[in-house]
Amino acid sequence: MRHTLIIAAAAALVGVPAQSQIPPRLDARTAQAIVNGCAAQAAGKKQSHAIAVVDTGGHLVAALRMDGNGSGMMDFALAKAEAVAAWGFPTAEMVEAAKGTPGFAFAPHVVTVAGGVPIFSADGRTRLGAAGASGEAPEDDAACVAAGIAAAGLRSAHP
């Protein structure tokens, strides 16, 4: 909070609105909203996922291992989220990139299974982090995190 006040005061001195100085970021409350939205979508489909939400540095912000998933599913969900944080695009696209780029599948932080999705600000301009899910079919994992991101009022792709 103190840093926010300092930035706002400095911005006021130079005549710049304070909000333009503070880029949107993924906080714990928003990350938990993504997890909750994904879990609600999964429950409605009688599915069970392990869900991980990370910031742009790939650091875990929120997670949930729904009933019925082993610890390996959480490891995989986190790997999907970390991959998207590192590369900036969905793991479903990594599948295609690996087909066309020799060696890409073996690069660090590459996951060639759908279920990892980027998180963008509500206006789609700023990448805030990534979410990954595992435990169901890869397409269902990706749909789960996309639903969670939308439930939090954010976007999973550029406009």
Buried (B, 14 or more C-beta within 10 A) or exposed (E): EEEEEEBBEEBEEEEEEBEEEEEBEBEEEBBBBBBBBBBBBBEEBEBBBBBBBBBBEBEBBBBBBBEEBEEEBBEBBBBBBBBBBBBEBBBBBBBEBBEEEEEBBEBEEBBBBBBBBBBBBEEEEBBBBBBBBBBBEBEBBBBBBBBBBBBBEBBBEEE
